[in-house]
């Protein structure tokens, strides 16, 4: 897929006229990362941000004991690292490629010039940062207040909503990575998946999870359909 096509699909840049997309493409550069290669480290100066062209990356932090906590996983068309860039701050977490990943790197200096020339781009940026803030606020609440079954149910419902409401959710990560994202350990996640399957709420088929009883899953998550919509990018 061409860079301009991905940028057009990226929610940061939707609605931009052709000339601004061309300007955006002109200031950036292609960067490819191999599997497990680090893209940036926590505490590193944020000189630019990225849009995923193909592959997947994870943003994560490490505890003092070296335990990895995945904060988010990004796929094609999604930007990452932009919040730290425009705050003029340091990256608050690490990012690495989960597989061979191609990205489009946008330097801060060049992008700031485009923002000054194109107010609609500034509005798009504010919108996505606001949505992401709501998503992280939901994640913090889930990790601090909900038990693991509630976190898992929330994840499945949001993933289903992002997939257009389909009942089959395809896991874009290993179960170990999903456990990290949910703030638990693989053994606990496996037990909960098995229990939900025995109860007829879901069916696990390898890397796919089919939702069989959506109302029960909503009850476990504590989310209403409207709240699920707020978590969509």
DRENMI-168469 format. One record per residue (C-alpha): residue number from 1; x, y, z. Coordinates in nm, 4 decimals. Layout:
<nodes>
pos->NUM, u->X, v->Y, w->Z $
...
</nodes>
This chain:
<nodes>
pos->1, u->0.0000, v->0.0000, w->0.0000 $
pos->2, u->0.1276, v->0.3480, w->-0.0870 $
pos->3, u->0.2123, v->0.5932, w->0.1899 $
pos->4, u->-0.0497, v->0.8444, w->0.0785 $
pos->5, u->-0.3226, v->0.5775, w->0.0853 $
pos->6, u->-0.2350, v->0.4865, w->0.4447 $
pos->7, u->-0.2226, v->0.8514, w->0.5489 $
pos->8, u->-0.5666, v->0.9037, w->0.3945 $
pos->9, u->-0.7043, v->0.6190, w->0.6079 $
pos->10, u->-0.5266, v->0.7380, w->0.9238 $
pos->11, u->-0.7815, v->0.9122, w->1.1476 $
pos->12, u->-0.5344, v->1.1931, w->1.2182 $
pos->13, u->-0.5378, v->1.2967, w->0.8541 $
pos->14, u->-0.8877, v->1.2115, w->0.7300 $
pos->15, u->-1.0420, v->1.4888, w->0.5255 $
pos->16, u->-0.7171, v->1.6613, w->0.4380 $
pos->17, u->-0.6988, v->1.7911, w->0.0811 $
pos->18, u->-0.4633, v->1.6279, w->-0.1640 $
pos->19, u->-0.2053, v->1.9077, w->-0.1487 $
pos->20, u->-0.1687, v->1.8765, w->0.2308 $
pos->21, u->-0.1307, v->1.4990, w->0.2076 $
pos->22, u->0.1424, v->1.5560, w->-0.0494 $
pos->23, u->0.3139, v->1.8033, w->0.1852 $
pos->24, u->0.2886, v->1.5545, w->0.4695 $
pos->25, u->0.4381, v->1.2775, w->0.2584 $
pos->26, u->0.7211, v->1.5099, w->0.1549 $
pos->27, u->0.8391, v->1.5816, w->0.5115 $
pos->28, u->0.8379, v->1.2193, w->0.6317 $
pos->29, u->1.0504, v->0.9136, w->0.5702 $
pos->30, u->1.0044, v->0.5382, w->0.5531 $
pos->31, u->1.1493, v->0.3353, w->0.8390 $
pos->32, u->1.1420, v->-0.0442, w->0.8607 $
pos->33, u->1.1904, v->-0.2387, w->1.1835 $
pos->34, u->1.2580, v->-0.6088, w->1.2241 $
pos->35, u->1.0728, v->-0.8280, w->1.4731 $
pos->36, u->1.1494, v->-0.7288, w->1.8363 $
pos->37, u->1.3522, v->-0.4266, w->1.7251 $
pos->38, u->1.3125, v->-0.1240, w->1.9532 $
pos->39, u->1.1614, v->0.1859, w->1.7932 $
pos->40, u->1.2092, v->0.4169, w->2.0902 $
pos->41, u->1.2838, v->0.3881, w->2.4606 $
pos->42, u->1.1037, v->0.5352, w->2.7589 $
pos->43, u->1.2731, v->0.8647, w->2.8490 $
pos->44, u->1.4011, v->0.9276, w->2.4967 $
pos->45, u->1.3458, v->1.2766, w->2.3527 $
pos->46, u->1.0409, v->1.2711, w->2.1222 $
pos->47, u->1.1678, v->1.4249, w->1.7989 $
pos->48, u->0.8943, v->1.2776, w->1.5794 $
pos->49, u->0.6109, v->1.0269, w->1.5617 $
pos->50, u->0.5128, v->0.7325, w->1.3429 $
pos->51, u->0.2271, v->0.5920, w->1.1379 $
pos->52, u->0.2200, v->0.2137, w->1.0899 $
pos->53, u->0.2141, v->0.1162, w->0.7228 $
pos->54, u->0.2276, v->-0.2610, w->0.7737 $
pos->55, u->0.2965, v->-0.4932, w->1.0664 $
pos->56, u->0.2293, v->-0.4239, w->1.4346 $
pos->57, u->0.4074, v->-0.2479, w->1.7175 $
pos->58, u->0.3560, v->-0.2588, w->2.0923 $
pos->59, u->0.3966, v->0.0260, w->2.3382 $
pos->60, u->0.4912, v->-0.0989, w->2.6835 $
pos->61, u->0.6580, v->-0.0205, w->3.0144 $
pos->62, u->0.8806, v->-0.2340, w->3.2336 $
pos->63, u->0.8461, v->-0.2672, w->3.6096 $
pos->64, u->1.1445, v->-0.2561, w->3.8428 $
pos->65, u->1.1435, v->-0.6373, w->3.8339 $
pos->66, u->1.1514, v->-0.6383, w->3.4532 $
pos->67, u->0.7852, v->-0.7354, w->3.4102 $
pos->68, u->0.6392, v->-0.6056, w->3.0849 $
pos->69, u->0.3071, v->-0.4210, w->3.0857 $
pos->70, u->0.1689, v->-0.3670, w->2.7365 $
pos->71, u->-0.0147, v->-0.0358, w->2.7109 $
pos->72, u->-0.1306, v->-0.0554, w->2.3514 $
pos->73, u->-0.0826, v->-0.2407, w->2.0245 $
pos->74, u->-0.0954, v->-0.0475, w->1.6965 $
pos->75, u->-0.1536, v->-0.1783, w->1.3449 $
pos->76, u->-0.1677, v->-0.0388, w->0.9892 $
pos->77, u->-0.3007, v->0.3146, w->0.9598 $
pos->78, u->-0.2535, v->0.3980, w->1.3285 $
pos->79, u->-0.0243, v->0.6743, w->1.4580 $
pos->80, u->0.1819, v->0.6338, w->1.7732 $
pos->81, u->0.4172, v->0.8533, w->1.9741 $
pos->82, u->0.2364, v->1.1727, w->1.8720 $
pos->83, u->0.1283, v->1.2836, w->2.2197 $
pos->84, u->0.4835, v->1.3086, w->2.3538 $
pos->85, u->0.6004, v->1.4823, w->2.0375 $
pos->86, u->0.3532, v->1.7681, w->2.0583 $
pos->87, u->0.3918, v->1.8075, w->2.4305 $
pos->88, u->0.7607, v->1.8638, w->2.3656 $
pos->89, u->0.8319, v->1.5890, w->2.6124 $
pos->90, u->1.0035, v->1.2536, w->2.6474 $
pos->91, u->0.8475, v->0.9271, w->2.5357 $
pos->92, u->0.6662, v->0.7900, w->2.8451 $
pos->93, u->0.7053, v->0.4262, w->2.7377 $
pos->94, u->0.8966, v->0.1917, w->2.5086 $
pos->95, u->0.7900, v->0.0822, w->2.1606 $
pos->96, u->0.9062, v->-0.2206, w->1.9635 $
pos->97, u->0.8013, v->-0.4143, w->1.6533 $
pos->98, u->0.6004, v->-0.7321, w->1.7089 $
pos->99, u->0.6852, v->-0.8466, w->1.3559 $
pos->100, u->0.8599, v->-0.6919, w->1.0588 $
pos->101, u->0.6980, v->-0.3506, w->1.0481 $
pos->102, u->0.7082, v->-0.0635, w->0.8021 $
pos->103, u->0.6381, v->0.2852, w->0.9345 $
pos->104, u->0.6192, v->0.6410, w->0.8097 $
pos->105, u->0.8201, v->0.8691, w->1.0384 $
pos->106, u->0.7061, v->1.2328, w->1.0698 $
pos->107, u->0.9568, v->1.4723, w->1.2315 $
pos->108, u->0.8206, v->1.7202, w->1.4817 $
pos->109, u->0.9754, v->2.0297, w->1.3241 $
pos->110, u->0.8246, v->1.9736, w->0.9807 $
pos->111, u->0.4856, v->1.8739, w->1.1158 $
pos->112, u->0.4584, v->2.1841, w->1.3348 $
pos->113, u->0.4958, v->2.3973, w->1.0224 $
pos->114, u->0.2089, v->2.2086, w->0.8578 $
pos->115, u->-0.0091, v->2.2605, w->1.1669 $
pos->116, u->0.0428, v->2.6339, w->1.1452 $
pos->117, u->-0.0609, v->2.6311, w->0.7801 $
pos->118, u->-0.3550, v->2.3908, w->0.8198 $
pos->119, u->-0.5913, v->2.4452, w->1.1193 $
pos->120, u->-0.8085, v->2.1455, w->1.0201 $
pos->121, u->-0.5138, v->1.9182, w->1.0882 $
pos->122, u->-0.4857, v->2.0664, w->1.4372 $
pos->123, u->-0.8536, v->1.9883, w->1.5005 $
pos->124, u->-0.8096, v->1.6279, w->1.3839 $
pos->125, u->-0.5147, v->1.5909, w->1.6172 $
pos->126, u->-0.7118, v->1.7259, w->1.9131 $
pos->127, u->-0.9949, v->1.4829, w->1.8392 $
pos->128, u->-0.7780, v->1.1722, w->1.8289 $
pos->129, u->-0.5814, v->1.2705, w->2.1381 $
pos->130, u->-0.9097, v->1.3202, w->2.3222 $
pos->131, u->-1.0363, v->0.9771, w->2.2160 $
pos->132, u->-0.7094, v->0.8160, w->2.3154 $
pos->133, u->-0.7255, v->0.9892, w->2.6548 $
pos->134, u->-1.0713, v->0.8390, w->2.7097 $
pos->135, u->-0.9408, v->0.4975, w->2.6081 $
pos->136, u->-0.6494, v->0.5133, w->2.8513 $
pos->137, u->-0.8768, v->0.6435, w->3.1254 $
pos->138, u->-1.0966, v->0.3388, w->3.0682 $
pos->139, u->-0.7911, v->0.1126, w->3.0777 $
pos->140, u->-0.6710, v->0.2618, w->3.4064 $
pos->141, u->-1.0159, v->0.2146, w->3.5558 $
pos->142, u->-1.0310, v->-0.1448, w->3.4363 $
pos->143, u->-0.6883, v->-0.2293, w->3.5761 $
pos->144, u->-0.7488, v->-0.0641, w->3.9130 $
pos->145, u->-1.1165, v->-0.1382, w->3.9781 $
pos->146, u->-1.2200, v->-0.4448, w->3.7779 $
pos->147, u->-1.1286, v->-0.8049, w->3.8305 $
pos->148, u->-0.9590, v->-0.9853, w->3.5424 $
pos->149, u->-1.2849, v->-1.1297, w->3.3975 $
pos->150, u->-1.4199, v->-0.7748, w->3.3665 $
pos->151, u->-1.1040, v->-0.6577, w->3.1929 $
pos->152, u->-1.1189, v->-0.9474, w->2.9470 $
pos->153, u->-1.4880, v->-0.8902, w->2.8758 $
pos->154, u->-1.4184, v->-0.5198, w->2.8159 $
pos->155, u->-1.1365, v->-0.6016, w->2.5755 $
pos->156, u->-1.3494, v->-0.8465, w->2.3751 $
pos->157, u->-1.6441, v->-0.6070, w->2.3477 $
pos->158, u->-1.4257, v->-0.3165, w->2.2356 $
pos->159, u->-1.2418, v->-0.5375, w->1.9852 $
pos->160, u->-1.5792, v->-0.6523, w->1.8513 $
pos->161, u->-1.6987, v->-0.2906, w->1.8189 $
pos->162, u->-1.3817, v->-0.1915, w->1.6369 $
pos->163, u->-1.4409, v->-0.4828, w->1.3978 $
pos->164, u->-1.7832, v->-0.3516, w->1.3019 $
pos->165, u->-1.9778, v->-0.5433, w->1.5670 $
pos->166, u->-1.8762, v->-0.8895, w->1.4483 $
pos->167, u->-1.9107, v->-1.1700, w->1.7004 $
pos->168, u->-1.5721, v->-1.3223, w->1.6119 $
pos->169, u->-1.2690, v->-1.1428, w->1.7547 $
pos->170, u->-0.9321, v->-1.2265, w->1.6040 $
pos->171, u->-0.6506, v->-1.1851, w->1.8545 $
pos->172, u->-0.3737, v->-0.9737, w->1.7036 $
pos->173, u->-0.1324, v->-1.0907, w->1.9723 $
pos->174, u->-0.0339, v->-1.3993, w->2.1665 $
pos->175, u->-0.2260, v->-1.4943, w->2.4787 $
pos->176, u->0.0847, v->-1.4034, w->2.6809 $
pos->177, u->0.0759, v->-1.0530, w->2.5316 $
pos->178, u->-0.2986, v->-1.0280, w->2.5921 $
pos->179, u->-0.2430, v->-1.1244, w->2.9555 $
pos->180, u->0.0135, v->-0.8456, w->2.9848 $
pos->181, u->-0.2257, v->-0.5975, w->2.8257 $
pos->182, u->-0.4928, v->-0.6955, w->3.0791 $
pos->183, u->-0.2534, v->-0.6730, w->3.3734 $
pos->184, u->-0.2532, v->-1.0426, w->3.4620 $
pos->185, u->-0.0525, v->-1.3612, w->3.3982 $
pos->186, u->-0.1097, v->-1.6199, w->3.1203 $
pos->187, u->-0.2234, v->-1.8915, w->3.3623 $
pos->188, u->-0.4988, v->-1.6712, w->3.5064 $
pos->189, u->-0.6118, v->-1.5636, w->3.1594 $
pos->190, u->-0.6312, v->-1.9271, w->3.0450 $
pos->191, u->-0.8473, v->-2.0203, w->3.3454 $
pos->192, u->-1.0876, v->-1.7320, w->3.2782 $
pos->193, u->-1.1138, v->-1.8134, w->2.9080 $
pos->194, u->-1.1901, v->-2.1759, w->2.9940 $
pos->195, u->-1.4532, v->-2.0754, w->3.2506 $
pos->196, u->-1.6249, v->-1.8372, w->3.0067 $
pos->197, u->-1.6235, v->-2.1088, w->2.7434 $
pos->198, u->-1.7782, v->-2.3652, w->2.9806 $
pos->199, u->-2.0471, v->-2.1091, w->3.0650 $
pos->200, u->-2.1347, v->-2.0666, w->2.6978 $
pos->201, u->-2.0299, v->-1.7013, w->2.6861 $
pos->202, u->-1.7495, v->-1.7472, w->2.4323 $
pos->203, u->-1.5905, v->-2.0143, w->2.2155 $
pos->204, u->-1.2120, v->-2.0121, w->2.1816 $
pos->205, u->-1.0769, v->-2.1361, w->1.8489 $
pos->206, u->-0.7006, v->-2.0903, w->1.8420 $
pos->207, u->-0.6371, v->-1.7224, w->1.7772 $
pos->208, u->-1.0071, v->-1.6396, w->1.7487 $
pos->209, u->-1.2716, v->-1.5889, w->2.0158 $
pos->210, u->-1.6374, v->-1.6088, w->1.9203 $
pos->211, u->-1.8841, v->-1.4181, w->2.1379 $
pos->212, u->-2.1877, v->-1.6421, w->2.1995 $
pos->213, u->-2.3631, v->-1.4481, w->2.4764 $
pos->214, u->-2.3036, v->-1.0750, w->2.4311 $
pos->215, u->-2.5438, v->-0.9671, w->2.7064 $
pos->216, u->-2.3639, v->-1.1795, w->2.9638 $
pos->217, u->-2.0292, v->-1.0456, w->2.8450 $
pos->218, u->-2.1609, v->-0.6883, w->2.8831 $
pos->219, u->-2.2780, v->-0.7713, w->3.2338 $
pos->220, u->-1.9314, v->-0.9011, w->3.3264 $
pos->221, u->-1.7624, v->-0.5942, w->3.1768 $
pos->222, u->-1.9977, v->-0.3447, w->3.3368 $
pos->223, u->-2.0101, v->-0.1529, w->3.0075 $
pos->224, u->-2.3156, v->-0.0259, w->2.8268 $
pos->225, u->-2.3232, v->-0.0282, w->2.4440 $
pos->226, u->-2.2757, v->0.3512, w->2.4492 $
pos->227, u->-1.9647, v->0.3205, w->2.6647 $
pos->228, u->-1.8215, v->0.0592, w->2.4301 $
pos->229, u->-1.8613, v->0.3080, w->2.1450 $
pos->230, u->-1.6556, v->0.5672, w->2.3344 $
pos->231, u->-1.3567, v->0.3353, w->2.3247 $
pos->232, u->-1.3558, v->0.3050, w->1.9491 $
pos->233, u->-1.0734, v->0.4934, w->1.7726 $
</nodes>
